[in-house]
Structure formats: C-alpha cells, structure tokens
Amino acid sequence: MRITVFGATGDVGSRVVTEALARGHEVLAVIRDPARAAAVPAAAEVRIGNAADLDDVVSLSLGQDLVITATRPPAGREHELPEITAVLLKALAHTEVRLLVVGGASTLLVPGTNGPTLHEPPDFPAELRPIAQACADQLALCRAETTTDWTYLSPPADLRPGHRTGTYRTGTNELLTHPNGESTVSMEDFAVALLDEAENPTHRRTRFTVAAT
C-alpha cells in the first residue's frame, strides 16, 4: 500500500513507519521540522507538511491508499488534536483514502461497567484532563463523520517503548486489563495492530483497542 504517516518521527509514528516499511509498503513520512528528517528511515520518502493545513493534507494524501495520523500536541496545546483530526476528516471526505487515527485511552470505559469512561471519575489526574478531553473531542468528531472511511485505535492505559512480539488482544470500547489489573502494550505491538488493521480492515468507522496478550 501507499501510506502517508503524519507525526512520523514521534514515539508511535516512528514505529508505525518502521513496521510499514518492514511489510513492504511505500511510506510517505510527513514531518513539520526539516531538522527531524534524519530520524526517518532511508526507505521512506520524507515530506514537510502540517496535518493542520487542509491543502497540505489534500496534497500529501493524493494517490495514497491510507493516511495514518499519530500526531500528539505538546502540553498546553492539547486543543490542536481535535482541530487536526477535523482537517484530516475533511480532507479525506468523499475519497477512497482511508484514515487510521492513533487515539487516546481515556475515552475507554472502566472495565466491567457500561460507564463511566476512564477520564470521567473525579479522581482522574488533573494534569491529564486536557489531553483526555482533547481525545474525547477527537473521537466524537470521528463518530460524527459519515463521508470519510476512518478507524480510531485506542491504546491501553500504559503504552510505552518495548519489544515487538507480534501478538495482542483486541477489544472495542472497554479498557483491556489483565487479572492483575495491568493494562499495557508496547509501542511496537501497537504499531503491529495498526498495520494489521490497515492490511485487513475489520473496524471501519468505529473505534477499537488493543492490549498485550
């Protein structure tokens, strides 16, 4: 496939690029800062662009099969996350280019309940509320969109660098946990799950989640 990756040098985005290249896909790695170009694998094509710019997104998705957004704004600019998602959804509307969104875990339901979501209880960490709300707004935008072929992937509670095992569990709207309460997956296996969905779509216009086996 021909895949455009926004946020290609980020923690998740860089692993998505690596995984996609390893599977033989053609990757267009989009970065905002030219100084980060050296961090992109040589097998990928590097382009400078901004996921918040409609013209950039239209240009960088033209002729592609898939767009993956793994952007994550810095603290204090969390509001940019749903703004970027709105641009991506608009740019790909009424096209055959699919959109895979790397989302957040905070919108997942507390295990064993029909609600609340993880970020709704009053003891949710205050410092995480801005990004949690941004992710909630991001997911709401996707769910309201009917003209773009989107998929939203939420990580478990703990997403960190690790090893690629190639295995994971999937769920829908509830946080996946182990009997000991842990909810985790490596960024490498998260990228595997994302590319598996890219190659064999099973969650079109819906959200799903993954966790370690």
N, C-alpha and C positions, 0 to 999 in steps of 0.2 A: 504494500500500500504506500501511498504518498501521504505522509503525516506531517502536519505543522504543529510544533510544540511551542507554546508561549510559556515563559518562565523556564527556559531550557537550561539555565545554569543554577537553578535553585536546588534545594535538598531533594525534593521529589522529582522535579523536572529533569535534573541531570540523570537520574536513574531511569526515568522513562525514556530518555534519548538513548542511553546505553542499551536498555532492553529492546527497544525497537530496532536499533541497528543490528543487534545480535540475531534478530529474527529475519534479517534481510530486507527490512522496509527502508524506503527512502525518507530521510528525515530532514525537514527544514526547521532548524533551531533558531527561534526568534529571541533576540536579546535587546535590551534598551541601551546598555552601556557597551560601546565597542571595545572597551578595555577588558571585557569578560570573554571576548571571542576565543582566547587561548584556552579557556576552560572547556570548550566544546570539542568532542571527539572529531578527529580529522575527517571521518567518513560522513559526517553530517554537513549540510550546507548551512552556513550561518547568514542570517539576515538581521538587519537592525530594524526594529519596529516596536510599536506600542499597542498593546491589546486594548487600550482605552480609546484608540483612534480608529474610527469606523473605516476610513479609507485604507489605513494600514491593514486592518483585519481582512477587508474585502480583497485587497491585493495579495496578501500572503496566504489566503485560503483558496484562491482561484486555481482550479485544476487539481486540487487536492482531494483525497478521499476522506480525510479525517483531520479535525483540529482538536488538540488536547490543550487545555489550559491548566497550568499548575502554578499560576501566579499567587503570591501571598504578600499583601502590603505590609510595610513596617508599622510598628506601634504608633498610634496617633493618626494613621491614615487608613484605618480599617474600612471606612466608608467607601473606599475605592473598589473593594472587592465586588459588591453587587453592581457598581457602576460599570466595571469591566465586563462582568457577565452579561449585563444588558446589551452592551455593544456587540459582544460575540453572538448572542442570540439574534440580534437584529441583522448582523452581517450575514449570517448563515441561513436566515429565514428564506423559505421557498427555494432552497438549493438542495442538492443531493449530498452535500458535505455534512458529515456527522460531527457532533460536538461532544467530547468527553470532558467533564468538569471534575477536577480534584476539589472536593468539598471539605466540610468540617464534620467532626464527630458530635458536636454539641447539640445538633438537631435530632440525634437519635433518641429513641425512647428508653427510659430507665428499664432495665431487664425485668421481665416478669410483670409488667404493667401495660396498660393501654395509654399511658401518660403518667407523669409529665415527661417532657424532653429533658435531657441532661442539664441544660442551662437554665431551666425554669425554677428549680428549688432555690430558696433564699440563701442557702449555704454555698452556692456555686461561687467560685473565686471571683472577686470583684474585678481583678486585673484582666480576667479573661472574658468578661462580659462584652466589651466592644467587638472583639473578633467573633464571639459566639453570635451576637446579634447580626453582624455582617454576613455570617454564614447562613443564618436563618433567612435573611432577606435574599441572599443569593439563591437558596433552594426554592423560595417562594416564586422568584422570577422564572426559574426553570419550570416549575409545576404549572405556571400560568401560560407557558408558551406552547402553542399548538402547531406552529409552522416550521419549527426547527427540530431536527432529529437529534435530541440530546440524551445524555446519560450522566447521572450525578453519582460519584463514588465517594462515600464517607469512610474515613479510616476508623479504626477502633480508638479507644481513649489514649493509647500510647503508640505513637508512630515515631520510630527512631532508626538511625542507621544500624545495619546489621548484616546478615548473610542472606543470600538467595537460596531458598530451599525449593522453590517452585511449587509449594503447596500452601493452601489457605482454605479457610471456611468462608462461606458466603451467607449473608442474611439480607433482610430488606430494611425495615425501619427501626429495629431494636438493636441496641448495643450488644455486640457479641462478647461474652465473657467465658473464662474457664471456671471450673468449680472452685478454684482458689480466689476467684474474684478478678484475676488479671484480664486485661483487655488490650491486646498488643498485636503488632505485626511489624516486620521490618520494612523499611522503605523499599528495599529490593523486591520483596514479595508483593508489596503494594503495587509496584510497577508491573510485576508479572500479571497480577489480577487485572490491571488496567489494559494491558496489551492483549490479554485473553479476551476481554470484553470487546476490544477493538476488532479482533480477528473473528470472533464468534458472538455477535450481538445477541444478548438474551435479556437485556434490561433497557429496552428502548423507551424513551420518555418516562423514565422512572428513576428512583434512587435505590442503590444497593450499598451494602457494606461488606467488609471482609475482616478477618482476624486470623491469627496463626492457628494452625491445627493442634 
